[in-house]
């Protein structure tokens, strides 16, 4: 095998592995495929518009596979998908055409600040026992529409951002189970990725897409999509929420420190502080999860001894039952 051909094969294998890992993270946490893939392409010297265009073209395939898998595992709220996907497609198309001609680097610190705040809120919220008195309420279109529009625009102009914007906003609302938030966001991203790709095609032409890179990312993502959809059903909401919050905080802290030109020993010290806070939130989330499960088990035992169906006693006996119990495999795939 010629040396140049061997180097190309190795590069494509690495890209396929990146696509696999990125989709595994994205399907489990509802974010990070575009962020991970775009970062690698930018480090390799690819122009921002070409990197975002290639990633979004690959996402058409990965998000389709992820959406089908999430649907099969019962992770999709179709009402939310329909109300967030179409505005998201409009925002993504506009963002793609804008990025094809100008840079949006000046907006990055402001976006990072908003996402950092949402991530910190999620860390605090999921470090405590979750309440379900709001879960199950319907999200209004006047909330979902603007959210989709902004998330789609950020996604196209930033090479990724649909998940980091949409997922925390839906989680913070408290009206959806985390697994359904992730499944609905991933499923609706298929429409968003398609609209962004059309915008890039108009703005850049077909030469704006790096087809070998697209193929490698797509293959890795397709392999990981079913596993990620299964993973999100069995990982408890407490841990999912804390994990999502930590990813958002650390990812956007990097952008904020870079924009503030923070360098020297202060940067690793701040990273260490944030990582310690993330670890503390995960530990508290595990403890809260154990307490809730123990309370639920005790309520079920008491109900059995009293001759009352366990299902009827759970809500009455336990005031703070986390929604993650529905994500541990109790519902059959559809």
BALOBA-1460 file (C-alpha; in Angstrom, 3 decimals):
// residues 334
<rec num="1" residu="x" x="0.000" y="0.000" z="0.000"/>
<rec num="2" residu="x" x="1.475" y="3.380" z="-0.985"/>
<rec num="3" residu="x" x="2.488" y="5.588" z="1.912"/>
<rec num="4" residu="x" x="0.022" y="8.347" z="0.999"/>
<rec num="5" residu="x" x="-2.834" y="5.848" z="0.672"/>
<rec num="6" residu="x" x="-1.941" y="4.281" z="4.024"/>
<rec num="7" residu="x" x="-1.982" y="7.696" z="5.714"/>
<rec num="8" residu="x" x="-5.388" y="8.429" z="4.181"/>
<rec num="9" residu="x" x="-6.797" y="5.109" z="5.419"/>
<rec num="10" residu="x" x="-5.465" y="5.751" z="8.932"/>
<rec num="11" residu="x" x="-6.964" y="9.236" z="8.903"/>
<rec num="12" residu="x" x="-10.363" y="7.914" z="7.832"/>
<rec num="13" residu="x" x="-10.253" y="5.185" z="10.504"/>
<rec num="14" residu="x" x="-9.523" y="7.818" z="13.155"/>
<rec num="15" residu="x" x="-12.425" y="9.921" z="11.852"/>
<rec num="16" residu="x" x="-14.715" y="6.874" z="11.976"/>
<rec num="17" residu="x" x="-13.685" y="6.274" z="15.589"/>
<rec num="18" residu="x" x="-14.368" y="9.938" z="16.375"/>
<rec num="19" residu="x" x="-17.785" y="9.610" z="14.753"/>
<rec num="20" residu="x" x="-18.511" y="6.513" z="16.847"/>
<rec num="21" residu="x" x="-17.496" y="8.143" z="20.134"/>
<rec num="22" residu="x" x="-19.255" y="11.402" z="19.247"/>
<rec num="23" residu="x" x="-22.526" y="9.614" z="18.440"/>
<rec num="24" residu="x" x="-22.268" y="7.497" z="21.594"/>
<rec num="25" residu="x" x="-21.996" y="10.676" z="23.654"/>
<rec num="26" residu="x" x="-24.649" y="12.487" z="21.629"/>
<rec num="27" residu="x" x="-27.159" y="9.639" z="21.795"/>
<rec num="28" residu="x" x="-26.624" y="9.207" z="25.535"/>
<rec num="29" residu="x" x="-26.506" y="12.872" z="26.565"/>
<rec num="30" residu="x" x="-28.373" y="14.593" z="23.737"/>
<rec num="31" residu="x" x="-25.344" y="16.624" z="22.626"/>
<rec num="32" residu="x" x="-21.709" y="16.713" z="21.512"/>
<rec num="33" residu="x" x="-21.653" y="14.993" z="18.093"/>
<rec num="34" residu="x" x="-21.225" y="18.241" z="16.187"/>
<rec num="35" residu="x" x="-19.029" y="19.769" z="18.865"/>
<rec num="36" residu="x" x="-16.624" y="16.811" z="18.945"/>
<rec num="37" residu="x" x="-16.472" y="16.310" z="15.182"/>
<rec num="38" residu="x" x="-16.218" y="19.998" z="14.290"/>
<rec num="39" residu="x" x="-13.440" y="20.536" z="16.828"/>
<rec num="40" residu="x" x="-11.359" y="17.782" z="15.236"/>
<rec num="41" residu="x" x="-11.867" y="19.183" z="11.732"/>
<rec num="42" residu="x" x="-10.965" y="22.712" z="12.825"/>
<rec num="43" residu="x" x="-7.788" y="21.445" z="14.511"/>
<rec num="44" residu="x" x="-6.940" y="19.720" z="11.230"/>
<rec num="45" residu="x" x="-7.124" y="23.103" z="9.478"/>
<rec num="46" residu="x" x="-10.525" y="22.778" z="7.792"/>
<rec num="47" residu="x" x="-12.343" y="26.088" z="7.255"/>
<rec num="48" residu="x" x="-15.218" y="26.641" z="9.745"/>
<rec num="49" residu="x" x="-17.924" y="26.652" z="7.063"/>
<rec num="50" residu="x" x="-16.585" y="23.475" z="5.403"/>
<rec num="51" residu="x" x="-16.240" y="21.744" z="8.781"/>
<rec num="52" residu="x" x="-19.802" y="22.589" z="9.794"/>
<rec num="53" residu="x" x="-21.119" y="21.621" z="6.346"/>
<rec num="54" residu="x" x="-19.416" y="18.213" z="6.416"/>
<rec num="55" residu="x" x="-20.521" y="17.463" z="9.969"/>
<rec num="56" residu="x" x="-24.138" y="18.361" z="9.207"/>
<rec num="57" residu="x" x="-24.176" y="16.218" z="6.074"/>
<rec num="58" residu="x" x="-22.929" y="13.265" z="8.135"/>
<rec num="59" residu="x" x="-25.534" y="14.046" z="10.783"/>
<rec num="60" residu="x" x="-28.358" y="13.448" z="8.314"/>
<rec num="61" residu="x" x="-27.486" y="9.756" z="8.469"/>
<rec num="62" residu="x" x="-26.509" y="9.526" z="12.139"/>
<rec num="63" residu="x" x="-29.551" y="11.422" z="13.398"/>
<rec num="64" residu="x" x="-31.870" y="9.302" z="11.264"/>
<rec num="65" residu="x" x="-30.384" y="6.142" z="12.790"/>
<rec num="66" residu="x" x="-30.475" y="7.669" z="16.272"/>
<rec num="67" residu="x" x="-34.097" y="8.770" z="15.836"/>
<rec num="68" residu="x" x="-35.234" y="5.305" z="14.760"/>
<rec num="69" residu="x" x="-33.362" y="3.700" z="17.653"/>
<rec num="70" residu="x" x="-34.779" y="6.170" z="20.203"/>
<rec num="71" residu="x" x="-38.287" y="5.575" z="18.811"/>
<rec num="72" residu="x" x="-37.854" y="1.825" z="19.162"/>
<rec num="73" residu="x" x="-36.800" y="2.244" z="22.795"/>
<rec num="74" residu="x" x="-39.695" y="4.621" z="23.591"/>
<rec num="75" residu="x" x="-37.539" y="7.712" z="24.095"/>
<rec num="76" residu="x" x="-39.382" y="10.106" z="21.731"/>
<rec num="77" residu="x" x="-42.136" y="12.642" z="22.453"/>
<rec num="78" residu="x" x="-43.456" y="13.314" z="18.942"/>
<rec num="79" residu="x" x="-45.401" y="16.410" z="20.005"/>
<rec num="80" residu="x" x="-42.163" y="18.056" z="21.103"/>
<rec num="81" residu="x" x="-40.335" y="16.859" z="17.977"/>
<rec num="82" residu="x" x="-42.863" y="18.427" z="15.598"/>
<rec num="83" residu="x" x="-42.916" y="21.733" z="17.483"/>
<rec num="84" residu="x" x="-39.151" y="22.127" z="17.776"/>
<rec num="85" residu="x" x="-37.874" y="20.585" z="14.531"/>
<rec num="86" residu="x" x="-39.485" y="22.937" z="12.011"/>
<rec num="87" residu="x" x="-38.345" y="26.193" z="13.703"/>
<rec num="88" residu="x" x="-34.980" y="24.510" z="14.185"/>
<rec num="89" residu="x" x="-34.783" y="23.817" z="10.462"/>
<rec num="90" residu="x" x="-35.492" y="27.488" z="9.694"/>
<rec num="91" residu="x" x="-32.803" y="28.629" z="12.138"/>
<rec num="92" residu="x" x="-30.291" y="26.101" z="10.784"/>
<rec num="93" residu="x" x="-30.901" y="27.122" z="7.162"/>
<rec num="94" residu="x" x="-30.439" y="30.808" z="8.000"/>
<rec num="95" residu="x" x="-27.371" y="30.057" z="10.110"/>
<rec num="96" residu="x" x="-25.784" y="27.958" z="7.352"/>
<rec num="97" residu="x" x="-26.226" y="30.667" z="4.742"/>
<rec num="98" residu="x" x="-24.851" y="33.267" z="7.161"/>
<rec num="99" residu="x" x="-21.796" y="31.162" z="8.104"/>
<rec num="100" residu="x" x="-21.077" y="30.589" z="4.416"/>
<rec num="101" residu="x" x="-20.229" y="34.289" z="4.096"/>
<rec num="102" residu="x" x="-19.280" y="35.713" z="7.529"/>
<rec num="103" residu="x" x="-17.769" y="34.680" z="10.871"/>
<rec num="104" residu="x" x="-19.719" y="34.522" z="14.113"/>
<rec num="105" residu="x" x="-16.745" y="34.314" z="16.498"/>
<rec num="106" residu="x" x="-17.723" y="37.522" z="18.287"/>
<rec num="107" residu="x" x="-20.962" y="35.891" z="19.504"/>
<rec num="108" residu="x" x="-19.220" y="32.817" z="20.925"/>
<rec num="109" residu="x" x="-18.474" y="34.247" z="24.416"/>
<rec num="110" residu="x" x="-22.099" y="35.327" z="24.916"/>
<rec num="111" residu="x" x="-23.434" y="31.935" z="23.831"/>
<rec num="112" residu="x" x="-20.880" y="30.179" z="26.036"/>
<rec num="113" residu="x" x="-21.916" y="32.298" z="29.020"/>
<rec num="114" residu="x" x="-25.589" y="31.361" z="28.638"/>
<rec num="115" residu="x" x="-24.792" y="27.657" z="28.219"/>
<rec num="116" residu="x" x="-22.358" y="27.722" z="31.151"/>
<rec num="117" residu="x" x="-25.122" y="29.133" z="33.369"/>
<rec num="118" residu="x" x="-27.586" y="26.463" z="32.232"/>
<rec num="119" residu="x" x="-25.007" y="23.757" z="32.836"/>
<rec num="120" residu="x" x="-24.306" y="25.010" z="36.361"/>
<rec num="121" residu="x" x="-28.052" y="25.057" z="37.073"/>
<rec num="122" residu="x" x="-28.353" y="21.447" z="35.905"/>
<rec num="123" residu="x" x="-25.487" y="20.375" z="38.170"/>
<rec num="124" residu="x" x="-27.266" y="21.897" z="41.157"/>
<rec num="125" residu="x" x="-30.709" y="20.579" z="40.184"/>
<rec num="126" residu="x" x="-29.660" y="16.980" z="39.549"/>
<rec num="127" residu="x" x="-27.477" y="16.818" z="42.648"/>
<rec num="128" residu="x" x="-30.736" y="16.791" z="44.667"/>
<rec num="129" residu="x" x="-33.666" y="14.343" z="44.619"/>
<rec num="130" residu="x" x="-35.887" y="14.999" z="41.641"/>
<rec num="131" residu="x" x="-39.524" y="15.927" z="41.948"/>
<rec num="132" residu="x" x="-42.046" y="14.561" z="39.479"/>
<rec num="133" residu="x" x="-44.991" y="16.822" z="40.213"/>
<rec num="134" residu="x" x="-44.196" y="18.742" z="37.010"/>
<rec num="135" residu="x" x="-43.028" y="15.877" z="34.818"/>
<rec num="136" residu="x" x="-45.694" y="15.020" z="32.253"/>
<rec num="137" residu="x" x="-47.007" y="18.553" z="31.777"/>
<rec num="138" residu="x" x="-47.047" y="19.786" z="28.197"/>
<rec num="139" residu="x" x="-44.471" y="22.250" z="26.921"/>
<rec num="140" residu="x" x="-46.077" y="25.103" z="25.014"/>
<rec num="141" residu="x" x="-45.378" y="25.894" z="21.387"/>
<rec num="142" residu="x" x="-44.468" y="29.487" z="22.243"/>
<rec num="143" residu="x" x="-41.523" y="28.058" z="24.216"/>
<rec num="144" residu="x" x="-40.527" y="25.262" z="21.818"/>
<rec num="145" residu="x" x="-40.702" y="27.388" z="18.647"/>
<rec num="146" residu="x" x="-38.221" y="30.115" z="19.665"/>
<rec num="147" residu="x" x="-36.007" y="27.497" z="21.325"/>
<rec num="148" residu="x" x="-35.804" y="25.523" z="18.097"/>
<rec num="149" residu="x" x="-35.112" y="28.660" z="16.050"/>
<rec num="150" residu="x" x="-32.219" y="29.777" z="18.277"/>
<rec num="151" residu="x" x="-30.797" y="26.257" z="18.702"/>
<rec num="152" residu="x" x="-30.871" y="25.658" z="14.941"/>
<rec num="153" residu="x" x="-29.095" y="28.942" z="14.206"/>
<rec num="154" residu="x" x="-26.422" y="28.284" z="16.849"/>
<rec num="155" residu="x" x="-25.973" y="24.728" z="15.573"/>
<rec num="156" residu="x" x="-25.289" y="25.771" z="11.979"/>
<rec num="157" residu="x" x="-23.079" y="28.751" z="12.776"/>
<rec num="158" residu="x" x="-21.080" y="26.956" z="15.465"/>
<rec num="159" residu="x" x="-20.602" y="23.559" z="13.812"/>
<rec num="160" residu="x" x="-22.660" y="22.085" z="16.643"/>
<rec num="161" residu="x" x="-25.006" y="23.389" z="19.290"/>
<rec num="162" residu="x" x="-28.437" y="21.902" z="18.691"/>
<rec num="163" residu="x" x="-28.035" y="19.570" z="21.669"/>
<rec num="164" residu="x" x="-26.163" y="21.969" z="23.992"/>
<rec num="165" residu="x" x="-28.891" y="24.602" z="23.517"/>
<rec num="166" residu="x" x="-32.061" y="22.478" z="23.246"/>
<rec num="167" residu="x" x="-31.266" y="19.688" z="25.736"/>
<rec num="168" residu="x" x="-30.526" y="21.820" z="28.828"/>
<rec num="169" residu="x" x="-33.453" y="24.151" z="28.098"/>
<rec num="170" residu="x" x="-35.878" y="21.192" z="27.995"/>
<rec num="171" residu="x" x="-34.304" y="19.566" z="31.039"/>
<rec num="172" residu="x" x="-34.518" y="22.786" z="33.044"/>
<rec num="173" residu="x" x="-38.241" y="23.000" z="32.253"/>
<rec num="174" residu="x" x="-38.744" y="19.885" z="34.387"/>
<rec num="175" residu="x" x="-41.692" y="18.725" z="32.253"/>
<rec num="176" residu="x" x="-40.032" y="15.815" z="30.452"/>
<rec num="177" residu="x" x="-38.112" y="12.743" z="31.508"/>
<rec num="178" residu="x" x="-34.410" y="13.166" z="30.643"/>
<rec num="179" residu="x" x="-34.424" y="10.117" z="28.363"/>
<rec num="180" residu="x" x="-37.338" y="11.600" z="26.369"/>
<rec num="181" residu="x" x="-35.623" y="14.979" z="26.207"/>
<rec num="182" residu="x" x="-32.540" y="13.330" z="24.731"/>
<rec num="183" residu="x" x="-34.514" y="11.099" z="22.375"/>
<rec num="184" residu="x" x="-36.702" y="13.964" z="21.124"/>
<rec num="185" residu="x" x="-33.741" y="16.322" z="20.629"/>
<rec num="186" residu="x" x="-31.783" y="13.662" z="18.728"/>
<rec num="187" residu="x" x="-34.781" y="12.766" z="16.541"/>
<rec num="188" residu="x" x="-35.617" y="16.374" z="15.637"/>
<rec num="189" residu="x" x="-31.969" y="16.994" z="14.741"/>
<rec num="190" residu="x" x="-32.480" y="14.978" z="11.541"/>
<rec num="191" residu="x" x="-34.651" y="17.780" z="10.144"/>
<rec num="192" residu="x" x="-32.243" y="20.442" z="11.416"/>
<rec num="193" residu="x" x="-29.194" y="18.734" z="9.854"/>
<rec num="194" residu="x" x="-31.000" y="18.420" z="6.526"/>
<rec num="195" residu="x" x="-31.947" y="22.106" z="6.468"/>
<rec num="196" residu="x" x="-28.406" y="23.165" z="7.406"/>
<rec num="197" residu="x" x="-26.961" y="20.982" z="4.642"/>
<rec num="198" residu="x" x="-29.250" y="22.613" z="2.077"/>
<rec num="199" residu="x" x="-28.138" y="26.051" z="3.301"/>
<rec num="200" residu="x" x="-24.463" y="25.101" z="3.016"/>
<rec num="201" residu="x" x="-25.049" y="23.629" z="-0.445"/>
<rec num="202" residu="x" x="-26.528" y="26.938" z="-1.588"/>
<rec num="203" residu="x" x="-23.817" y="29.022" z="0.103"/>
<rec num="204" residu="x" x="-20.728" y="26.899" z="-0.596"/>
<rec num="205" residu="x" x="-21.660" y="24.603" z="-3.441"/>
<rec num="206" residu="x" x="-20.916" y="20.876" z="-3.481"/>
<rec num="207" residu="x" x="-17.173" y="21.562" z="-3.061"/>
<rec num="208" residu="x" x="-17.879" y="22.756" z="0.481"/>
<rec num="209" residu="x" x="-18.505" y="19.169" z="1.611"/>
<rec num="210" residu="x" x="-15.510" y="16.912" z="2.369"/>
<rec num="211" residu="x" x="-17.093" y="13.650" z="1.231"/>
<rec num="212" residu="x" x="-14.441" y="11.154" z="2.550"/>
<rec num="213" residu="x" x="-14.653" y="12.836" z="5.956"/>
<rec num="214" residu="x" x="-18.454" y="12.758" z="5.811"/>
<rec num="215" residu="x" x="-18.412" y="9.025" z="5.022"/>
<rec num="216" residu="x" x="-16.011" y="8.203" z="7.888"/>
<rec num="217" residu="x" x="-17.983" y="10.193" z="10.458"/>
<rec num="218" residu="x" x="-21.226" y="8.661" z="9.207"/>
<rec num="219" residu="x" x="-20.005" y="5.060" z="9.486"/>
<rec num="220" residu="x" x="-18.816" y="5.549" z="13.055"/>
<rec num="221" residu="x" x="-22.041" y="7.304" z="14.028"/>
<rec num="222" residu="x" x="-24.270" y="4.615" z="12.507"/>
<rec num="223" residu="x" x="-22.488" y="1.912" z="14.498"/>
<rec num="224" residu="x" x="-22.955" y="3.781" z="17.791"/>
<rec num="225" residu="x" x="-26.568" y="5.010" z="17.344"/>
<rec num="226" residu="x" x="-28.455" y="1.865" z="18.522"/>
<rec num="227" residu="x" x="-26.133" y="1.373" z="21.516"/>
<rec num="228" residu="x" x="-26.571" y="5.001" z="22.590"/>
<rec num="229" residu="x" x="-30.375" y="4.758" z="22.396"/>
<rec num="230" residu="x" x="-30.306" y="1.656" z="24.587"/>
<rec num="231" residu="x" x="-27.881" y="3.300" z="27.002"/>
<rec num="232" residu="x" x="-30.129" y="6.324" z="27.622"/>
<rec num="233" residu="x" x="-32.966" y="4.028" z="28.804"/>
<rec num="234" residu="x" x="-30.933" y="2.360" z="31.535"/>
<rec num="235" residu="x" x="-28.823" y="5.259" z="32.842"/>
<rec num="236" residu="x" x="-30.695" y="6.974" z="35.727"/>
<rec num="237" residu="x" x="-31.895" y="10.544" z="35.265"/>
<rec num="238" residu="x" x="-29.909" y="11.775" z="38.273"/>
<rec num="239" residu="x" x="-26.666" y="10.654" z="36.646"/>
<rec num="240" residu="x" x="-27.729" y="11.767" z="33.163"/>
<rec num="241" residu="x" x="-28.585" y="15.259" z="34.374"/>
<rec num="242" residu="x" x="-25.352" y="15.650" z="36.329"/>
<rec num="243" residu="x" x="-23.322" y="14.328" z="33.401"/>
<rec num="244" residu="x" x="-24.995" y="16.712" z="30.952"/>
<rec num="245" residu="x" x="-24.418" y="19.653" z="33.292"/>
<rec num="246" residu="x" x="-20.730" y="18.843" z="33.686"/>
<rec num="247" residu="x" x="-20.204" y="18.485" z="29.940"/>
<rec num="248" residu="x" x="-21.844" y="21.861" z="29.316"/>
<rec num="249" residu="x" x="-19.873" y="23.624" z="32.056"/>
<rec num="250" residu="x" x="-16.444" y="22.300" z="31.059"/>
<rec num="251" residu="x" x="-17.021" y="22.722" z="27.324"/>
<rec num="252" residu="x" x="-18.125" y="26.332" z="27.566"/>
<rec num="253" residu="x" x="-15.578" y="27.225" z="30.245"/>
<rec num="254" residu="x" x="-12.913" y="26.639" z="27.598"/>
<rec num="255" residu="x" x="-14.521" y="29.187" z="25.281"/>
<rec num="256" residu="x" x="-14.970" y="31.726" z="28.073"/>
<rec num="257" residu="x" x="-11.355" y="31.423" z="29.261"/>
<rec num="258" residu="x" x="-10.086" y="31.771" z="25.723"/>
<rec num="259" residu="x" x="-12.184" y="34.896" z="25.102"/>
<rec num="260" residu="x" x="-10.980" y="36.368" z="28.411"/>
<rec num="261" residu="x" x="-7.374" y="35.537" z="27.401"/>
<rec num="262" residu="x" x="-6.941" y="33.693" z="30.671"/>
<rec num="263" residu="x" x="-3.621" y="31.877" z="30.538"/>
<rec num="264" residu="x" x="-0.841" y="30.585" z="32.765"/>
<rec num="265" residu="x" x="-1.544" y="28.637" z="35.978"/>
<rec num="266" residu="x" x="-5.000" y="30.187" z="36.355"/>
<rec num="267" residu="x" x="-6.473" y="28.100" z="33.511"/>
<rec num="268" residu="x" x="-5.574" y="24.608" z="34.859"/>
<rec num="269" residu="x" x="-6.539" y="25.739" z="38.360"/>
<rec num="270" residu="x" x="-9.980" y="26.797" z="37.140"/>
<rec num="271" residu="x" x="-10.379" y="23.538" z="35.215"/>
<rec num="272" residu="x" x="-9.496" y="21.602" z="38.364"/>
<rec num="273" residu="x" x="-12.036" y="23.586" z="40.380"/>
<rec num="274" residu="x" x="-14.784" y="22.952" z="37.822"/>
<rec num="275" residu="x" x="-13.908" y="19.262" z="37.610"/>
<rec num="276" residu="x" x="-14.060" y="18.991" z="41.405"/>
<rec num="277" residu="x" x="-17.495" y="20.630" z="41.371"/>
<rec num="278" residu="x" x="-18.665" y="18.190" z="38.693"/>
<rec num="279" residu="x" x="-17.385" y="15.232" z="40.713"/>
<rec num="280" residu="x" x="-19.139" y="16.538" z="43.829"/>
<rec num="281" residu="x" x="-22.396" y="16.894" z="41.896"/>
<rec num="282" residu="x" x="-22.099" y="13.311" z="40.611"/>
<rec num="283" residu="x" x="-21.490" y="11.997" z="44.128"/>
<rec num="284" residu="x" x="-24.516" y="13.891" z="45.455"/>
<rec num="285" residu="x" x="-26.590" y="12.636" z="42.515"/>
<rec num="286" residu="x" x="-25.679" y="9.024" z="43.311"/>
<rec num="287" residu="x" x="-26.597" y="9.529" z="46.968"/>
<rec num="288" residu="x" x="-29.910" y="11.136" z="46.060"/>
<rec num="289" residu="x" x="-30.649" y="8.286" z="43.665"/>
<rec num="290" residu="x" x="-29.946" y="5.680" z="46.346"/>
<rec num="291" residu="x" x="-32.126" y="7.473" z="48.881"/>
<rec num="292" residu="x" x="-35.001" y="7.687" z="46.435"/>
<rec num="293" residu="x" x="-34.763" y="4.045" z="45.422"/>
<rec num="294" residu="x" x="-34.547" y="2.969" z="49.047"/>
<rec num="295" residu="x" x="-37.651" y="5.015" z="49.877"/>
<rec num="296" residu="x" x="-39.476" y="3.530" z="46.905"/>
<rec num="297" residu="x" x="-38.534" y="-0.017" z="47.900"/>
<rec num="298" residu="x" x="-39.697" y="0.568" z="51.471"/>
<rec num="299" residu="x" x="-42.996" y="1.993" z="50.217"/>
<rec num="300" residu="x" x="-43.478" y="-1.038" z="47.966"/>
<rec num="301" residu="x" x="-42.806" y="-3.443" z="50.849"/>
<rec num="302" residu="x" x="-45.240" y="-1.591" z="53.092"/>
<rec num="303" residu="x" x="-47.880" y="-1.630" z="50.364"/>
<rec num="304" residu="x" x="-47.413" y="-5.362" z="49.821"/>
<rec num="305" residu="x" x="-47.768" y="-6.049" z="53.526"/>
<rec num="306" residu="x" x="-50.966" y="-3.960" z="53.618"/>
<rec num="307" residu="x" x="-52.395" y="-5.654" z="50.534"/>
<rec num="308" residu="x" x="-52.250" y="-2.439" z="48.460"/>
<rec num="309" residu="x" x="-50.869" y="-2.573" z="44.890"/>
<rec num="310" residu="x" x="-47.298" y="-1.263" z="44.902"/>
<rec num="311" residu="x" x="-47.949" y="0.986" z="41.888"/>
<rec num="312" residu="x" x="-50.718" y="2.833" z="43.717"/>
<rec num="313" residu="x" x="-48.601" y="3.401" z="46.791"/>
<rec num="314" residu="x" x="-45.495" y="4.817" z="45.138"/>
<rec num="315" residu="x" x="-46.773" y="8.313" z="44.389"/>
<rec num="316" residu="x" x="-48.591" y="8.603" z="47.692"/>
<rec num="317" residu="x" x="-45.749" y="7.316" z="49.846"/>
<rec num="318" residu="x" x="-42.773" y="8.962" z="48.236"/>
<rec num="319" residu="x" x="-42.831" y="12.717" z="47.720"/>
<rec num="320" residu="x" x="-39.733" y="12.923" z="45.559"/>
<rec num="321" residu="x" x="-39.584" y="10.047" z="43.104"/>
<rec num="322" residu="x" x="-37.128" y="10.784" z="40.283"/>
<rec num="323" residu="x" x="-38.157" y="10.316" z="36.701"/>
<rec num="324" residu="x" x="-35.115" y="8.117" z="36.121"/>
<rec num="325" residu="x" x="-37.094" y="5.130" z="37.371"/>
<rec num="326" residu="x" x="-38.942" y="5.232" z="34.085"/>
<rec num="327" residu="x" x="-35.594" y="5.155" z="32.301"/>
<rec num="328" residu="x" x="-34.324" y="1.935" z="33.871"/>
<rec num="329" residu="x" x="-35.972" y="-0.406" z="31.447"/>
<rec num="330" residu="x" x="-39.517" y="-0.512" z="32.768"/>
<rec num="331" residu="x" x="-41.191" y="0.456" z="29.495"/>
<rec num="332" residu="x" x="-41.167" y="-1.905" z="26.521"/>
<rec num="333" residu="x" x="-39.782" y="-0.748" z="23.178"/>
<rec num="334" residu="x" x="-42.323" y="0.490" z="20.672"/>
